[in-house]
Amino acid sequence: MNPNSMLYWWPVLSQLGNVVPMPRTILIKVRNPTKLYSVLDGHKLPDGLLESIVTTADGVGGFPIFLRGDLTSGKHSYVETCHVADMGTLGAHLYRLIEESVLGPGDVPAAFAVRQLLDLNAPFRAFKGLPIAAERRYFVRDGEVLCHHPYWPKDAIKFWNGTGPIRWKRDLDLINREKSDEVTLLTSYAKALSLRLERHWSVDFAQDRLGKWW
């Protein structure tokens, strides 16, 4: 199994949900993933997939939901991919997620993850509607933190229409400031998660509007 797949790491890490806050998540396996290639040629989605996701959405708090494939979320096309406002747009989002997975990681999704949509501490949006939030990336290996840094450097931010909010750079500087108590907390989270998986990994955290890290 591809170790980057959520089918590999989520069942292991979700067991720590009482230690590390995680959004409610339900995985839906695709019975025959290779059939998803035909969706890109104009064929319909596999029978029951739409219905399964709609039903599962209730288990994570209902729409809107965060939807991703097991390999990627296609987050840079946020309003067309992982952010699903209602069931009426679900089919179009699934198509785009399949496309993003093939063009990015290079394979169709073996599963879809229906996730609770968090209200993040995001002062502005970039790319295609993506909330740019206080996020951190920790690099770990066998229970040890190797390094950590803010997820969004200025040079990574792009606005689809060429312009963004006037004060976005100032806002980004504010949310990118790593505080000592934050580092202590996230280091403990990263170590706990790393102990469950062998070798090198990156672990991402995001802060919601109430200040809670997920």
Protein Blocks (a to p, Z undefined) as FASTA:
>chain_A
ZZkbmklmmmmmmmmmmmmccddddddddfblmlmmmmmnopacdehklmmmmmmmmmnn
paadddddfkbgolmmmmmmmmcfbfklmmmmmmmmmmmmmmmnopacfbdcdddddddd
dfbdehjhpacddddddddeehiafbdcdfbdfklpccfklpacfklmmmmmmmmpccfk
lmmmmmmmmmmmmmmpgcjddddddddfkopaZZ
